[in-house]
Amino acid sequence: MATSNYQFRTEFLRESQAKGRAEGMAEGRIEGTTEAVLRVLTRRGLVPSEEERGRITSCTDLELLEVWHDRAITAESVEELFA
């Protein structure tokens, strides 16, 4: 019986660690994309207001951040990111 219980704990631990890694990777992608959006804007001389910067840095939707990143490449103003 103890062996069965041990195996369950091991499986649970593996699943828990895998979930933690996946969440960490997702958070890393969000953080990296957020930094990329801000970097592109800065390189292009477009300075986001405090409110705009807050909107960008608080976003946790990776797909939306990727859209903003693509828009930042050609936008003529920061406001165009959110259009």
Buried (B, 14 or more C-beta within 10 A) or exposed (E): EEEEEEEEEEEEEEEEEEEEEEEEEEEEEBEEBBBBBBEBBEEBEBEBEEEBBEBBEEBEEBEBBBBBBEBBEEBEEBEEBEE
